[in-house]
Every structure is written in structure tokens, then in C-alpha cells.
């Protein structure tokens, strides 16, 4: 029996893995076929997985077929990737696991008089497909991939800063999969803080020479951190792909970055930022029930927290401003591609998704204000904003005029 998976399928190439389950050393032939036309073919080598590798990880079982010319949408839709033993003509079609360029494979959406309607449709499509949880298995008792094999990306930052746009582009244009919202892993900092508070209280009233004879004296404080890390890994054990993303736009998620980075050595972080003036204005439109001061404090707290935690993940993060991403989707795609080691076709797909889709956008949130007086805020609100957000505005080089940022 031959098992395998198509992990990347674009107009330029198809790649993935395949092997014979009974004997992974059996060499295979892989081909890409459109009806009767064979568009590309290759042979795998006669080797098995190296020590410590699963068959899926083995380089000898990986395949990559370059197409002689860019495939049309129709040909991609019909394309079949097949595998067979080199001594047999019995071909087996391989399933598609990660759908790259899903927007390219679908018919172009009709033009709408309301751009936000198109964005909402894309958002709804993402939610609908995410509910099928094709990237998640409830039956997984232990992690499908070891922590060192998983390559998650965590999209963090303040709400209304472009986090939804990044995740939608990852879903449409790359191999990455994930839920529209996470809201699980930000428990990490709460757990760590609770443990620290527990030990602080115990140390304050139980002398060290006494606690040495208790159970307390047999459990090192540091062990709780490691247990928290193992808990985080178990909470992600349902992912059936090593390439997954998480978007949780909360302060606690930003504060959890250092411990998350320990849990997944290959984790990467994308911090989305936006000037406080436009961010708070957008928040007020989207979450009108919340108070002005609360929005200001949340933005400032997240921006401040990131400046602190990013030192814990050097060379593992990028910062993208929502305004620059909107103005230069291609530049943002190159940044993300470099961080995640994406294929050129995936970078192109990511950029194309940013150009086409604007999830969570509202009619007036894309405007850049030339002066704080244009926001429609009262004098007291402007003073409150400056008081709460002024330090972070300065730290990130944001201005209060049309220059936006120094």
C-alpha cells in the first residue's frame, strides 16, 4: 500500500511525500497528470528514513515536480498527483492535505459595489472552512509532531491592527492552517503568574527549614514552568500539520511569548502594530460598547508588553505596521516569507491575498488622520489619549499628524 500527501500545489509546482507502508525502502515513481497528459514525473531513491526520522520526514520520500509552464486554473483543478512502484504500472492518487492558492483555484468573485461585502464573504468562507477542522484531530491523544518538528507562527498585537488580514493571507496563500481565533495559549502567562504568586505566599509564611520537610520542599519552583510548557504542547496536540498559526490579539498573549517560544523552538512571531490614533478610532467603531479609556489602555499595554518580550525571541519575529502592509502587500509578503521560509509561490499567494481581501475592515478605518482634531474626540478624550498612549506613541515613533510615523 502506498501512502502519501500533497503538501504544496501551485501553478508552478507540486510537492509532498509518498512511500510504501510495508517497506519504505521501495523506490517510487511520482507523476502529475491532467487527464491523459503527464505534465511531470520523477523517481524517488531507494532509501529508508534515517535514525530518528519518521517515514514522512525522510528526504528520500519527498517529491517535487516542476511544471514546464504555469498551469491555468482549470488544469490545477483537474490535476492529479499519483505514485506507483517503479516496477509497477498500478498508480495511486495522493490526497491533498494543504490547499495552497485556494483563492486561485476558485472562480473569481464578482465585483461588488460594497468592498466590505467581499471582505466579509472571504471572512465567512474562512470561518466555514475552519469549522471543518481538516487541520485538527480530536482523537489525537499525543502530539502528532514533536515540539521540535512543529513550526507554528503566532500572530500577535492589538485588535484592529491587521491580525485578521495576516491570518487570512496565511490560510489562502500558504501551507499554514489554523483557527480564525485562538484564545487558548494566552493562558500561559496567567498560569505562570498564579504559580509565582503561590510560591511567594508560601515563602512568606513557611520558613525554608520547615518547608524542606514538606511536599513543598520536594517540588522545585522551576518544575512548574516546565509542566506549563508541556501543557501548552498537549493543548496543540490536535494539529495534524506542523505548519499552523494562532491569532490571539490580547495583552496576555503578548506577555506569554517567552514561554511559548520555549514550548516550540521553531515558533515564529508576527507582531502587528498600528498608530494609536487610528487603532483607537477603529476600536470605537467596531466595539462601540467599550469605553474610550479602556481602548487606550489596552493598546498602550500591548505595545509596551511587546517592547519587553521581543528581546526574548531575537531573530524569531518581525514587526509589520498595518498601514505599510496595506500600502505594500508585496513587501509585507516578503517579510513573512523570509521569517517562515516560504516557497516563492507561497509569498506570491500571500501578497495576492492581501491585495484581494480585507477581513474585518470597516468603511472608515483605513483613513490616515492628518491631525488629532479630525478624530471627533472631545478635548477630555484627546487629553486622556495623550496621557495613556503618549509614551508608546513616542517609543514607536508615531506622530500626531499626517506624517504618521518618524
C-alpha positions as CSV (number, residue, x, y, z in Angstrom):
1,X,0.0,0.0,0.0
2,X,1.3,3.5,-0.9
3,X,0.6,6.4,1.4
4,X,1.5,10.0,0.9
5,X,0.3,13.6,0.8
6,X,0.4,16.6,-1.5
7,X,1.7,19.4,0.7
8,X,2.1,22.2,-1.8
9,X,0.3,22.7,-5.1
10,X,0.6,25.9,-7.1
11,X,0.6,26.9,-10.8
12,X,4.3,26.2,-10.8
13,X,4.9,23.0,-8.9
14,X,3.6,20.2,-6.7
15,X,5.5,18.8,-3.7
16,X,4.9,16.4,-0.9
17,X,5.9,12.9,0.2
18,X,5.0,9.2,-0.5
19,X,6.2,5.7,0.4
20,X,5.2,2.1,0.6
21,X,3.9,1.4,4.1
22,X,5.0,-2.2,4.1
23,X,8.6,-1.3,3.1
24,X,9.6,2.3,3.0
25,X,12.8,1.4,1.1
26,X,10.9,0.6,-2.1
27,X,11.6,3.3,-4.7
28,X,8.6,5.0,-6.2
29,X,7.7,7.0,-9.3
30,X,5.6,10.2,-8.9
31,X,3.8,11.9,-11.7
32,X,1.5,14.9,-12.2
33,X,-1.4,14.1,-14.6
34,X,-4.1,16.2,-16.3
35,X,-6.5,13.6,-17.8
36,X,-4.2,11.7,-20.2
37,X,-1.4,14.2,-20.3
38,X,1.5,13.7,-17.9
39,X,2.9,17.1,-17.0
40,X,5.8,16.0,-15.0
41,X,7.4,12.8,-13.4
42,X,10.2,11.9,-11.1
43,X,11.6,8.8,-9.2
44,X,12.3,8.6,-5.5
45,X,15.5,7.0,-4.2
46,X,15.9,3.5,-2.7
47,X,16.4,4.5,0.9
48,X,14.6,4.4,4.1
49,X,14.2,7.0,6.8
50,X,17.3,7.9,8.8
51,X,17.5,7.2,12.5
52,X,15.1,9.3,14.5
53,X,13.0,10.2,11.4
54,X,9.6,9.2,10.5
55,X,8.9,8.0,7.0
56,X,7.1,11.3,6.2
57,X,10.2,13.3,7.3
58,X,12.6,11.3,5.2
59,X,14.1,13.3,2.4
60,X,14.2,10.2,0.2
61,X,10.4,10.2,0.3
62,X,9.9,13.8,-0.6
63,X,9.0,14.7,-4.1
64,X,8.9,18.0,-6.1
65,X,7.6,18.2,-9.6
66,X,8.2,21.5,-11.6
67,X,5.7,22.1,-14.3
68,X,7.0,23.0,-17.8
69,X,4.7,26.0,-17.9
70,X,2.4,27.8,-15.5
71,X,-0.9,25.9,-15.1
72,X,-4.2,27.5,-15.7
73,X,-6.9,27.5,-13.0
74,X,-8.8,24.7,-14.9
75,X,-5.7,22.5,-15.2
76,X,-4.9,22.9,-11.5
77,X,-8.5,21.9,-10.6
78,X,-8.2,18.8,-12.7
79,X,-4.6,17.9,-11.7
80,X,-3.9,14.5,-10.1
81,X,-0.7,13.6,-8.4
82,X,-0.1,9.8,-8.5
83,X,2.5,7.4,-7.1
84,X,3.5,3.9,-8.2
85,X,6.2,1.4,-7.5
86,X,9.0,1.8,-10.1
87,X,8.4,-1.9,-11.1
88,X,4.6,-1.5,-11.5
89,X,2.0,0.5,-13.5
90,X,-0.5,0.5,-10.7
91,X,-0.9,4.2,-9.9
92,X,-2.4,5.5,-6.6
93,X,-3.7,9.1,-6.4
94,X,-2.3,11.1,-3.5
95,X,-4.7,13.2,-1.4
96,X,-4.3,17.0,-1.0
97,X,-3.5,17.9,2.6
98,X,-2.7,21.6,2.4
99,X,-4.5,23.7,-0.2
100,X,-2.3,26.5,-1.4
101,X,-3.8,29.2,-3.6
102,X,-7.3,28.2,-2.7
103,X,-8.4,31.6,-3.9
104,X,-6.7,30.9,-7.2
105,X,-8.5,27.6,-7.6
106,X,-11.9,29.1,-7.1
107,X,-13.8,31.3,-9.6
108,X,-13.0,34.9,-9.3
109,X,-15.6,36.6,-7.0
110,X,-18.0,39.0,-8.8
111,X,-17.2,42.7,-8.3
112,X,-19.3,44.3,-5.6
113,X,-20.4,47.9,-5.1
114,X,-19.5,47.3,-1.4
115,X,-15.8,46.3,-0.9
116,X,-16.5,45.4,2.6
117,X,-19.1,42.8,1.4
118,X,-16.4,41.0,-0.5
119,X,-14.1,41.1,2.6
120,X,-16.9,39.7,4.8
121,X,-17.6,36.9,2.3
122,X,-13.9,35.9,2.5
123,X,-14.1,36.1,6.2
124,X,-17.2,33.9,6.2
125,X,-15.5,31.4,3.8
126,X,-12.6,31.2,6.2
127,X,-14.8,30.5,9.2
128,X,-16.8,27.9,7.3
129,X,-13.7,26.0,6.1
130,X,-12.1,26.3,9.5
131,X,-15.1,24.7,11.1
132,X,-14.4,21.6,9.1
133,X,-11.1,21.5,11.2
134,X,-9.3,19.5,8.4
135,X,-6.1,20.5,10.2
136,X,-7.2,19.3,13.6
137,X,-8.0,15.8,15.0
138,X,-9.9,15.4,18.3
139,X,-8.8,11.8,18.5
140,X,-5.1,12.7,18.8
141,X,-4.0,11.6,22.3
142,X,-0.4,12.9,22.0
143,X,1.2,15.4,19.7
144,X,1.3,14.4,16.1
145,X,4.5,16.3,15.7
146,X,7.3,16.7,18.3
147,X,7.8,20.2,19.6
148,X,11.0,20.4,17.5
149,X,9.2,19.5,14.3
150,X,6.3,21.9,14.7
151,X,6.7,25.3,13.0
152,X,3.8,27.4,14.4
153,X,3.5,31.1,13.8
154,X,1.9,33.3,16.4
155,X,0.2,36.5,15.1
156,X,0.1,38.9,18.0
157,X,-0.7,42.5,18.5
158,X,-3.6,44.8,19.4
159,X,-7.0,44.2,18.0
160,X,-7.7,46.2,14.9
161,X,-4.1,46.2,13.8
162,X,-4.3,43.8,10.8
163,X,-4.0,40.4,12.6
164,X,-7.1,39.0,10.8
165,X,-5.7,40.1,7.4
166,X,-2.4,38.3,8.0
167,X,-4.1,35.0,9.1
168,X,-6.4,35.0,6.2
169,X,-3.5,35.5,3.8
170,X,-1.6,32.7,5.5
171,X,-4.7,30.5,5.0
172,X,-5.3,31.4,1.4
173,X,-1.7,31.7,0.1
174,X,0.5,29.3,2.1
175,X,0.7,25.9,3.7
176,X,-0.3,27.3,7.1
177,X,-3.6,26.4,8.8
178,X,-5.3,27.5,12.0
179,X,-8.5,28.7,13.7
180,X,-9.8,32.2,13.0
181,X,-9.1,33.0,16.7
182,X,-7.1,31.1,19.3
183,X,-7.6,32.3,22.9
184,X,-6.0,29.3,24.5
185,X,-2.3,29.9,24.7
186,X,-2.7,33.3,26.4
187,X,-3.4,31.2,29.5
188,X,0.3,30.6,29.7
189,X,1.2,33.9,31.5
190,X,-1.8,33.5,33.8
191,X,-0.6,30.1,34.8
192,X,3.0,31.3,35.4
193,X,1.8,34.3,37.4
194,X,-0.5,32.1,39.5
195,X,2.4,29.7,40.3
196,X,4.7,32.6,41.2
197,X,2.1,34.1,43.5
198,X,1.5,30.8,45.1
199,X,5.2,30.3,45.9
200,X,5.6,33.9,47.0
201,X,2.8,33.4,49.6
202,X,4.2,30.1,50.8
203,X,7.7,31.5,51.1
204,X,6.4,34.5,53.1
205,X,5.0,32.4,56.0
206,X,6.7,29.0,55.8
207,X,10.4,29.1,56.8
208,X,12.7,27.4,54.4
209,X,13.9,24.9,57.0
210,X,10.3,23.9,57.7
211,X,9.2,23.7,54.0
212,X,12.2,21.3,53.4
213,X,10.3,18.7,55.3
214,X,7.0,19.3,53.4
215,X,5.9,18.2,50.0
216,X,6.5,21.8,49.1
217,X,10.2,21.2,49.6
218,X,10.2,18.3,47.1
219,X,8.8,20.3,44.2
220,X,11.1,22.8,42.6
221,X,9.5,26.1,41.6
222,X,11.1,25.7,38.1
223,X,9.3,22.4,37.6
224,X,6.0,24.3,37.3
225,X,7.3,26.2,34.3
226,X,8.3,23.0,32.5
227,X,4.9,21.5,33.4
228,X,3.2,24.6,31.9
229,X,5.3,24.2,28.7
230,X,4.2,20.5,28.5
231,X,0.6,21.6,29.0
232,X,0.8,24.1,26.1
233,X,2.2,21.4,23.8
234,X,-0.6,19.0,24.8
235,X,-3.2,21.7,24.0
236,X,-1.8,21.9,20.5
237,X,-1.6,18.1,20.0
238,X,-4.7,18.1,17.8
239,X,-2.9,19.8,14.9
240,X,-2.4,17.4,12.1
241,X,0.2,19.6,10.3
242,X,3.4,21.1,11.6
243,X,2.5,24.4,9.9
244,X,-0.2,26.1,12.0
245,X,-0.9,29.6,13.1
246,X,-2.5,31.1,16.1
247,X,-4.1,34.6,16.4
248,X,-5.0,35.8,19.8
249,X,-4.9,39.7,19.9
250,X,-4.7,40.1,23.7
251,X,-2.2,41.5,26.1
252,X,-1.9,38.2,27.9
253,X,-0.9,36.5,24.6
254,X,2.0,39.0,24.1
255,X,3.1,38.5,27.6
256,X,3.1,34.7,27.0
257,X,5.5,35.0,24.1
258,X,8.7,33.9,26.1
259,X,7.2,30.7,27.4
260,X,5.5,29.9,24.1
261,X,8.9,30.3,22.5
262,X,10.3,27.7,24.9
263,X,7.5,25.3,24.1
264,X,8.1,25.4,20.4
265,X,11.8,26.1,19.4
266,X,10.8,26.7,15.8
267,X,8.0,29.0,16.6
268,X,7.9,32.4,14.9
269,X,6.1,35.6,15.8
270,X,4.5,38.3,13.7
271,X,3.7,41.4,15.7
272,X,1.1,43.6,14.0
273,X,1.2,47.3,15.0
274,X,-0.8,50.4,14.2
275,X,-0.7,54.0,15.3
276,X,-2.8,54.6,18.4
277,X,-4.9,57.3,16.8
278,X,-6.3,55.0,14.0
279,X,-6.3,52.0,16.3
280,X,-8.5,53.5,19.0
281,X,-10.7,55.1,16.3
282,X,-11.2,51.7,14.7
283,X,-11.8,50.1,18.0
284,X,-14.6,52.6,18.9
285,X,-16.3,51.8,15.6
286,X,-16.0,48.0,16.0
287,X,-16.6,47.8,19.7
288,X,-18.8,50.7,20.5
289,X,-19.9,49.2,23.8
290,X,-16.4,49.6,25.3
291,X,-15.2,52.8,26.9
292,X,-12.6,55.1,25.4
293,X,-10.1,54.9,28.2
294,X,-10.3,51.1,28.1
295,X,-9.3,51.1,24.4
296,X,-6.4,53.4,25.1
297,X,-5.1,51.4,27.9
298,X,-5.3,48.1,26.0
299,X,-3.4,49.5,23.0
300,X,-0.7,51.0,25.2
301,X,-0.4,47.9,27.3
302,X,0.1,45.6,24.3
303,X,2.6,47.9,22.6
304,X,4.6,48.2,25.9
305,X,4.5,44.5,26.5
306,X,5.8,43.7,23.1
307,X,8.8,46.0,23.5
308,X,9.6,44.0,26.6
309,X,9.1,40.4,25.3
310,X,10.7,40.8,21.8
311,X,14.1,40.7,23.4
312,X,13.3,37.0,24.4
313,X,12.9,36.0,20.8
314,X,15.7,37.5,18.8
315,X,15.8,36.6,15.1
316,X,12.4,34.9,15.5
317,X,10.0,37.7,14.9
318,X,9.1,40.5,12.5
319,X,7.0,43.7,13.1
320,X,4.6,44.9,10.4
321,X,2.7,48.1,10.6
322,X,-0.9,47.8,9.3
323,X,-0.5,50.9,7.2
324,X,2.6,49.7,5.4
325,X,1.1,46.3,4.8
326,X,-1.9,47.9,3.2
327,X,0.3,50.2,1.0
328,X,2.8,47.5,0.1
329,X,1.3,44.0,0.3
330,X,4.3,42.6,-1.7
331,X,6.8,44.0,0.8
332,X,4.9,42.5,3.8
333,X,4.7,39.2,2.0
334,X,8.5,39.1,1.5
335,X,8.9,39.8,5.2
336,X,6.6,37.0,6.2
337,X,8.2,34.7,3.6
338,X,11.6,35.3,5.0
339,X,10.5,34.7,8.6
340,X,8.7,31.4,7.7
341,X,11.0,30.2,4.9
342,X,8.0,30.1,2.5
343,X,8.3,29.0,-1.1
344,X,8.3,31.8,-3.8
345,X,4.8,30.7,-4.9
346,X,3.5,31.0,-1.3
347,X,5.0,34.5,-0.9
348,X,3.1,35.4,-4.1
349,X,0.0,33.8,-2.8
350,X,0.2,35.7,0.5
351,X,0.7,39.0,-1.3
352,X,-2.2,38.3,-3.6
353,X,-4.5,37.5,-0.7
354,X,-3.6,40.8,1.0
355,X,-4.4,42.7,-2.2
356,X,-7.8,40.9,-2.6
357,X,-9.1,40.5,0.9
358,X,-9.7,43.0,3.7
359,X,-11.2,40.9,6.6
360,X,-12.7,42.8,9.5
361,X,-12.4,46.1,7.6
362,X,-14.9,48.9,8.3
363,X,-15.7,51.7,6.0
364,X,-13.6,54.4,7.6
365,X,-10.9,52.6,9.4
366,X,-8.4,52.7,6.6
367,X,-8.1,56.5,6.7
368,X,-4.9,58.2,8.0
369,X,-5.7,61.2,10.0
370,X,-3.7,64.4,9.5
371,X,-4.5,65.8,12.9
372,X,-5.9,64.5,16.1
373,X,-8.7,67.1,15.8
374,X,-10.1,65.1,12.9
375,X,-11.0,62.1,15.1
376,X,-14.1,63.7,16.5
377,X,-12.9,63.2,20.1
378,X,-13.7,65.6,22.9
379,X,-10.9,67.7,24.5
380,X,-11.0,65.4,27.5
381,X,-10.6,62.3,25.3
382,X,-7.7,63.8,23.5
383,X,-6.0,64.6,26.8
384,X,-6.8,61.0,28.0
385,X,-5.3,59.5,24.9
386,X,-2.1,61.6,25.2
387,X,-1.8,60.7,28.9
388,X,-2.3,56.9,28.4
389,X,-0.8,56.3,25.0
390,X,1.8,59.1,24.7
391,X,4.7,57.1,25.9
392,X,4.1,54.3,23.5
393,X,3.4,56.7,20.6
394,X,6.8,58.2,21.2
395,X,8.5,54.8,21.7
396,X,7.3,53.6,18.3
397,X,8.0,56.9,16.6
398,X,4.3,57.6,15.9
399,X,3.4,61.3,15.3
400,X,0.1,63.1,15.8
401,X,-0.1,64.5,12.3
402,X,-0.2,63.2,8.7
403,X,3.4,62.1,8.8
404,X,2.1,59.1,10.8
405,X,5.5,57.8,11.9
406,X,9.0,59.2,12.1
